[in-house]
Amino acid sequence: MALRKVKGNLERMFDKNLTDLVRGIRNNKETESKYISQCMEEIKTELRQDNLAVKANAVAKLTYLQMLGYDISWAGFNIIEVMSSPKFTYKRIGYLSASQCFHQDTEVLMLTTNMIRKDLNSHNMYDSGTALTGLACFISGDLARDLANDVMTLLTSTKPYLRKKAVLLLYKVFLKFPEALRPAFPRLKEKLEDPDPGVQSAAVNVICELARKNPKNYLSLAPVFFKLMTSSTNNWMLIKIIKLFGALTPLEPRLGKKLIEPLTNLIHSTSAMSLLYECINTVIAVLISISSGMPNHNASIQLCVQKLRILIEDSDQNLKYLGLLAMSKILKTHPKSVQAHKDLVLQCLDDKDESIRLRALDLLYGMVTKKTVMEIVRRLMTHMDRAEGTMYRDELLQKIILICSQNNFQYITNFEWYVSVLVELCRMEGTQHGGLIASQLMDVAIRVVAVREFTVGQMALLLDNAHVIVGPAAARSSIAEVLYAAAWICGEFSQLLANPKATLESMVRGKVVSLPGHIQAIYVHNMLKLYAHIIATAEEEDDSEMIEEVTNLLLERLPVFVSSGDLEVQERASCIVHIVTYVQKCHKHGDKVGADLALLMTGELNPVAPKAQKKVPLPDGLDLDAWINDPPSESEEEEDDALEKEIFVKADSSYKHRKEKYEPSEEELQKLRDARRAEQASNPYYVKSSALSSPRPNHNSIQVDEIPVTAIDLNVSLKIPGMTSLDKYQVVDGWQDGGKKRHKKQKKRSKRKGQVSSSSEEEINRMHVVNTDIGEMPEGAHLSDDYEIDDRPEDDPHRALDINLDEPLSPNEVLPTRTHYEAHAQRKIESNNEAKLIPSEIPLKMKTRNKKERKEKKEKTKKVKKEEKKVKKKPSRDANLILDLIDPLKETVISDKVPVAANHINGIADAKNKEKTSDDLDFWLSKELSQTPESCMDGTTKTASPSTPSSSKDDSKSKKTKTKKEKKAKKEKDRDKPEKKLKKNEKEIDTLSRNRDEYEETNGTVTQEVEEKLAVPEPQPYSRLLAEDSHIRIVYSTAAMDGVMSEILVCIKFISQSSKPISKLQLILPDSSALKMIRTPGKLVFETGYRLFPPKEMGMAVFQRKQRQPDPQSELVNLPWSLDPGESKETQLSFTAEDVTIPHKLRGSLSYIQDGSSSSSDISLRLEFPVTTFLSGKTASRATFTDLLSSGQLSARSSFTLPNCPWSFPEVLEELTLGGSLAVVECVDQTASLYGRSLHGHHVCLLVKYQASHHLTIDGKSTEGILLSNALDHLKTTLMQKQ
Amino acid sequence: MMCRRQLSECQHLRCSSLDTPPTMIKAILVFNNHGKPRLTKFYQYFNEEMQQQIIKETFQLVSKRDDNVCNFLEGGSLIGGADYKLIYRHYATLYFVFCVDSSESELGILDLIQVFVETLDKCFENVCELDLIFHVDKVHYILNELVMGGMVLETNMTEIITRIEDQNKLEKQEGPYNSASTSSLKAGLAAAPARAVSAVKNMNLPQQIKDIKLPDLPAAIKDLKF
């Protein structure tokens, strides 16, 4: 035995490890592949051994070889063996190898499910971490389905490291297993508020990515993200969120309006270039989406453009590049603002960096005007001459053509110039855009009648010099395509040729046969056209010599084409040969056939709209699916199919190319022509051949008679072989500018009235007319995009993720848990538990939420009750309210909203919930200034009110201890509703003007927010009386702004009880040693440069709040409004506390002047901050709660008992949640657990037990003893007080 | 026109990548000034041949650029397409190239590369190309702490380094047990000059030793009774 071991060890000693392999490869540079194949053999033997260490070593080597391009998938099974090793070292090697070479279709993956599950649930954090990382690389649909549940469990891990990875992995799970999205989404959403910034950032990452692909499903998350955006300190996350908003704004313009303000603020304040850049990008997106209706969006655009200019002028090439990139986005909607920076763009065109030049080119596209187009194109052409590398040159060429041809040649005033440009472009070597030039040439020749003759002349020259164009370098380029255009133009417009015979000769000579087939075909066909023209003119002049010459020429040259390998060429050539011989025969008999021959080719060319073919309406009674003949028998089907296809293809192509190919006999032609004319005459939609007499009022076309067609003095130099040069056009341009421009100005202005022309302010004359008709369309059809096409490819996994997330979960929507594959009995139980847990968990969550809502509601009711008392005292004051309450119309509006109660019983929400969530968003978007920040943050609870009556009914069923008090409260609630509804409407109306302030409010940055209140006081969450005298009553409420720099926000409401207006209100609140008021509207300052991280501590950009120096007046808060009788107004102040474990008090006073009295009155105030003020229960979830309890962090304990509590259990809970700012985590019967987190991160957990005999016990656990005891003391006193 | 070109690229892409989901970071490549790959990480599946082509193409695109031009590049036809960009940095002899889509911030990725390199520098103490050549596995482990499945996982360098050190510690703890095979034996042989050992190894001795047929000892021994 020992010997064997020694043998093994000895062998292994000589095994190569990874280092040896690498060294070996480096030492065998010449014989590398041989060496590696030798190593592969060794690895194979190593893999056959039992020792895992040897295998791991082998797999490590394989991973390296994979990088060098060797396929190692054959070792898949061994890799899995190594992955399953209990030792982290080997496991890591295995997972690395798997992540490098496995992919979703790897078959061995199906063996890994249980192993990976084991690793995910491992005690060792890094085992699970490795598994998560690996899984992210090779997850397959099956793995995603089977492991989704385990990944979900990891979301609630106590270790942020695992939570973070699990969150990211979820994205991959969703992609492969879209069914997981809905059940998992609530938990994922929770992670947005995870205490660990890394996890939070990961969650943002995932949701942003999901939302980017299917934005509409994530609109409802906008408030959450908005909150994160205004409170986050992590630039990475901010960038993601800002990018996400960029994707959301096109769907919801209101969101854009809301965003513009904080984004511009960020643009102003941030010094992190990356953040600045993304902000600009999103602002641009916003501005595009709300291009109208924003009064001052010009200012924003200007700001963006200015900042971008700074970027572009920066010496850093990266910033320059990005600046140009963003600029091109603005260009689409606001070309004017960008055009101002033309100098900069042209400068960038000379940059040494190709990426930057390309970006600058993009910009140029939108910058041209009629005035500048010639200059810009000239510059581009000089660049093209200088450019090395065909890629950039091609790009330039393409851009030139794009610039010139955009919007139906909108900017071209001189088409001779443009044709010359195109001809010049033909001389570019090795271009791939021959087809593009060709189509432009044809386009111009067909549509611009005035320049046709010139074009034809140029084309004739091109044909004559074909050998120059199709030089030896042409093999790799597509420049020969221009000959296609040249031949066609010369043929089609042969009557304009100066010397048709010469052109015909140039077409038949030379190396035409070496051209591509389709070009040859065009050549051949156009020879016929030329021939027909020559014959016709020659017959008129009785030039029989010419006829003979031309006929012989063709008969001599055409046989070459007849024997062509290309079918099309062959067919056409032989057809033409026959026609020519026939003509020859006729001439021998002395017959004149010229006119008849010409008839073959006559007929107008009209543009056909791009979609015309599709739009041809189906005639009545035509069923394309019906069999024309009896269906053939089964056996023949296949053949028939093939046959049928062929027929269709043929028919189709002949239709398309009728102009060129279809050559019916003359009688037929004549008939067709007559029919067509008749049809044209009767068809009002038909565009008549001459644009001049177009009967259709065409908004697109420029009226011909308004544009003077200047006849250009064609100088002889054009005829120089080797084509025209562009130089003369600079002169022409100048002449035009200087000479005729002025006196035409007035004339034009008057004429252009009402004409849609985007360049109406440009006063350059168009020399030529472009036919810009859309094209022929079937009768009654419209050119519209009535097919909305999802442009994502069929197999895009994001298509499957287009899932509505607002709909509540149904009980059967749970993550699958597999039970039957399990090997061990124990595991079986475990997973069974899991399966049970999930469905029960979701309704439970719902329940607690409903309860929360209910509580909130009750609270409001109480408030209303208070108000009601006041109403009784002063009936005149709240007349409005009463009026509203009895308004029957509004009553009905509300009743629509009351959902069916029954559905709530099981905790499964019905469709109304969906309505609610969309309501939430609407509400959030249209929220009025008067909202207190806490209600901004969870708007959910606020608007949930319509569903409350039903849920409280449900409540009444389940809870037997229903007091009369509650019943009464319910009545109040019903009365409360109309008022609410009305308010909401009003809010929506009011929104636009107030958005700005609202922002700052949510931001928590503005301390003295002054706002108007509606006449009816809104129910405030848990307001306490601050002070009261005969004139004024002041109440306040506090809220911990969790996440916003540990602030406490205090809402103070002033209610006038005087009959006279009260003015000059002034609060004096000196800071105490431990409690300070924040006075400056802080600006968010990001400290770093465009680096996201400061050099030392990466990741967290420093987030600073500028603190103003304390000045003597600082304790004064002047309220810039006055109170009218019966009015109430609010202000908000933020405070920070150094120690949140002890209660604080703040003394101060309010002075005011009542109208009429000369002296001011004072009331002293005492703001109390019990410790519960500093608590917030927002991040409470059952999972983190249990984690907390089991983690042993909660060292401090305390408890109290109230033996004779007069309150019902719900009331106690209400008191705790609203007065104590705690959140209910779980509530079973008469027991509840609550959670709260202090601003400084201390946890407080309470267990409330309520026994039938009004015996109340509250047990508390916390990380901070003083905090806990103070909190419990406070709760005890409040509960006692009410007694 | 332009569309035609892009379309053909897209199609090219579609057939080459077995419809693996698009990720935000599609690939991370590290190669030296001669185009030799030092680290390749593809978050979208390509077969090995394709991977090598991509590396070659990327190298050709990147290497012909001056050092003082911008760090963004479009036009990789094999990897990417319209939505994807190459973002790279050049350090001494190495190019670090990230292929990312439009959901990532360009400047952010540049910073991420910087973090990656700084982390390498800390972990290897003055990192140089040789470290990457001989410890490509370790480089992978470091990268795995930064980027996971094509998504940015962590950007905080101290956090990253803590995680890596933790894992290295874990590996060391396991060391004595498992790698008794190689490492302890190696330690025993430490006296022998490393060069000599590797020379022996390169002679392909192992194979020869393995080929030596020892008498089937165990069977013989089994019969012996002491």
Chai-1 contact restraints between the chains, C-beta under 6 A:
chainA,res_idxA,chainB,res_idxB,connection_type,confidence,min_distance_angstrom,max_distance_angstrom,comment,restraint_id
A,L3,B,L217,contact,1.0,0.0,6.0,A-B,restraint_1
A,R4,B,P218,contact,1.0,0.0,6.0,A-B,restraint_2
A,R12,B,S181,contact,1.0,0.0,6.0,A-B,restraint_3
A,M13,B,L185,contact,1.0,0.0,6.0,A-B,restraint_4
A,F14,B,K201,contact,1.0,0.0,6.0,A-B,restraint_5
A,F14,B,L205,contact,1.0,0.0,6.0,A-B,restraint_6
A,F14,B,P206,contact,1.0,0.0,6.0,A-B,restraint_7
A,D15,B,P206,contact,1.0,0.0,6.0,A-B,restraint_8
A,K16,B,K201,contact,1.0,0.0,6.0,A-B,restraint_9
A,T19,B,F134,contact,1.0,0.0,6.0,A-B,restraint_10
A,D20,B,S198,contact,1.0,0.0,6.0,A-B,restraint_11
A,D20,B,K201,contact,1.0,0.0,6.0,A-B,restraint_12
A,V22,B,I133,contact,1.0,0.0,6.0,A-B,restraint_13
A,V22,B,F134,contact,1.0,0.0,6.0,A-B,restraint_14
A,G24,B,N202,contact,1.0,0.0,6.0,A-B,restraint_15
A,A53,B,N178,contact,1.0,0.0,6.0,A-B,restraint_16
A,A53,B,S181,contact,1.0,0.0,6.0,A-B,restraint_17
A,M67,B,P37,contact,1.0,0.0,6.0,A-B,restraint_18
A,M67,B,T40,contact,1.0,0.0,6.0,A-B,restraint_19
A,G69,B,E48,contact,1.0,0.0,6.0,A-B,restraint_20
A,G69,B,Q52,contact,1.0,0.0,6.0,A-B,restraint_21
A,D71,B,E48,contact,1.0,0.0,6.0,A-B,restraint_22
A,K87,B,E174,contact,1.0,0.0,6.0,A-B,restraint_23
A,K87,B,N178,contact,1.0,0.0,6.0,A-B,restraint_24
A,F88,B,L170,contact,1.0,0.0,6.0,A-B,restraint_25
A,T89,B,E171,contact,1.0,0.0,6.0,A-B,restraint_26
A,T89,B,E174,contact,1.0,0.0,6.0,A-B,restraint_27
A,L96,B,H140,contact,1.0,0.0,6.0,A-B,restraint_28
A,H103,B,Y45,contact,1.0,0.0,6.0,A-B,restraint_29
A,Y126,B,Q167,contact,1.0,0.0,6.0,A-B,restraint_30
A,Y126,B,L170,contact,1.0,0.0,6.0,A-B,restraint_31
A,T133,B,N144,contact,1.0,0.0,6.0,A-B,restraint_32
A,T133,B,M148,contact,1.0,0.0,6.0,A-B,restraint_33
A,A136,B,M148,contact,1.0,0.0,6.0,A-B,restraint_34
A,A136,B,G149,contact,1.0,0.0,6.0,A-B,restraint_35
A,C137,B,G149,contact,1.0,0.0,6.0,A-B,restraint_36
A,L168,B,M148,contact,1.0,0.0,6.0,A-B,restraint_37
A,L168,B,M151,contact,1.0,0.0,6.0,A-B,restraint_38
A,K172,B,G149,contact,1.0,0.0,6.0,A-B,restraint_39
A,L175,B,P21,contact,1.0,0.0,6.0,A-B,restraint_40
A,N205,B,M151,contact,1.0,0.0,6.0,A-B,restraint_41
A,R212,B,S103,contact,1.0,0.0,6.0,A-B,restraint_42
A,W236,B,T155,contact,1.0,0.0,6.0,A-B,restraint_43
A,I239,B,S105,contact,1.0,0.0,6.0,A-B,restraint_44
A,I239,B,G108,contact,1.0,0.0,6.0,A-B,restraint_45
A,M273,B,L107,contact,1.0,0.0,6.0,A-B,restraint_46
A,S274,B,S105,contact,1.0,0.0,6.0,A-B,restraint_47
A,S274,B,L107,contact,1.0,0.0,6.0,A-B,restraint_48
A,S274,B,G108,contact,1.0,0.0,6.0,A-B,restraint_49
A,E278,B,S105,contact,1.0,0.0,6.0,A-B,restraint_50
A,Q317,B,V69,contact,1.0,0.0,6.0,A-B,restraint_51
A,Q317,B,C70,contact,1.0,0.0,6.0,A-B,restraint_52
A,N318,B,C70,contact,1.0,0.0,6.0,A-B,restraint_53
A,N318,B,N71,contact,1.0,0.0,6.0,A-B,restraint_54
A,Y321,B,C70,contact,1.0,0.0,6.0,A-B,restraint_55
A,Y321,B,F72,contact,1.0,0.0,6.0,A-B,restraint_56
A,D353,B,V69,contact,1.0,0.0,6.0,A-B,restraint_57
A,D353,B,C70,contact,1.0,0.0,6.0,A-B,restraint_58
A,S355,B,C70,contact,1.0,0.0,6.0,A-B,restraint_59
A,S355,B,F72,contact,1.0,0.0,6.0,A-B,restraint_60
A,L436,B,M1,contact,1.0,0.0,6.0,A-B,restraint_61
A,D795,B,D19,contact,1.0,0.0,6.0,A-B,restraint_62
A,P797,B,P21,contact,1.0,0.0,6.0,A-B,restraint_63
A,Y1090,B,L107,contact,1.0,0.0,6.0,A-B,restraint_64
A,R1091,B,D111,contact,1.0,0.0,6.0,A-B,restraint_65
A,L1092,B,D111,contact,1.0,0.0,6.0,A-B,restraint_66
A,M1098,B,V115,contact,1.0,0.0,6.0,A-B,restraint_67
A,M1098,B,T155,contact,1.0,0.0,6.0,A-B,restraint_68
A,M1098,B,N156,contact,1.0,0.0,6.0,A-B,restraint_69
A,M1098,B,M157,contact,1.0,0.0,6.0,A-B,restraint_70
A,G1099,B,T155,contact,1.0,0.0,6.0,A-B,restraint_71
A,G1099,B,N156,contact,1.0,0.0,6.0,A-B,restraint_72
